[in-house]
Amino acid sequence: MLPHPPLPSHYTRTEDKPVFVNQLFDAAAKHYDGITGWGFLGSGSAYRRWVQQRHGLKPGMHLLDVACGTGLMAVEGARILGTAENITCLDPSAGMMAEAKKKLPAKFVQGYADALPFPDASFDFLTMGYALRHVADLEVTMREYHRVLRPGGRVLILEVTKPASRVGNFFFRLYFGKIYPGLTRLFTRSKAARDMMHYYWETMDASVPPATVVEAMRAAGFAEVKWHRIMGLFSEYVAVK
Ligand SMILES: C[S@@+](CC[C@H](N)C(=O)[O-])C[C@H]1O[C@@H](n2cnc3c(N)ncnc32)[C@H](O)[C@@H]1O
């Protein structure tokens, strides 16, 4: 199950998607924190910490942060755990991980969510922040998440989801489709950063609905699968192995 159909303006064959996505994030990595900082009104760090705490991340746990990017989730995870010693960060983009490595002394592994290079039952808690749209296959990814978690382990996936209402959708489209990429270009003077944010919008717009993600989680064997949305926009998917 694809997280969204191929986007012909960027690639036509699904097997070309990872190369395209990797180049996109590598090229814009140094701008990512700045852009997400003002784009989400500075709420990013506090929200990332609050959501991990709320869904049960506790000191002593072994945390895997998939699609760690520049480390925004993992840094907040480390604050809760009191150490980065038990944190493993995974991402395919060397550029994004280079930024994360400046922030925390976690273990860094280059790889993809759909083929996790870890033994079965390795982690107590698995997070993925704003990257589910980039995986090759939802079901394969969920099976991998289930495999690497210990029994009783939890998965927490964050996403931005289009509002259900027409009015909400209009403003969402305007902000993420036009204003945010436009201001990104203006502030960073980087075409790569603008392209990253425009792709962010395109994938959100084309994404499968939350019910499909929930279904993929259940099909992978997860129990207590829940989805809810904060402020009509920020999706939280949680489940237990
Ligand atoms: C929008 S960033 C999110 C970074 C971070 N998790 C956060 O909360 O800000 C998306 C990240 O997903 C990564 N990514 C892309 N394809 C991936 C895949 N198939 N598996 C894992 N990560 C992937 C990108 O390299 C990028 O660092």
The ligand as an ORCA input file, in Angstrom:
! r2SCAN-3c Opt
* xyz 0 1
  C      10.086     16.131      7.279
  S      11.530     15.266      7.794
  C      11.103     14.840      9.466
  C      12.258     14.925     10.425
  C      11.942     14.737     11.903
  N      11.411     13.429     12.178
  C      11.034     15.794     12.471
  O      10.194     15.469     13.321
  O      11.169     16.969     12.111
  C      11.325     13.748      6.938
  C      12.522     12.801      7.077
  O      12.155     11.513      6.543
  C      13.300     10.947      5.970
  N      12.892      9.843      5.073
  C      12.572      9.903      3.776
  N      12.261      8.675      3.301
  C      12.378      7.824      4.339
  C      12.203      6.416      4.495
  N      11.797      5.647      3.484
  N      12.455      5.866      5.701
  C      12.837      6.638      6.744
  N      13.025      7.975      6.661
  C      12.791      8.560      5.474
  C      13.963     12.120      5.272
  O      15.312     11.866      4.938
  C      13.762     13.232      6.294
  O      14.868     13.342      7.147
*
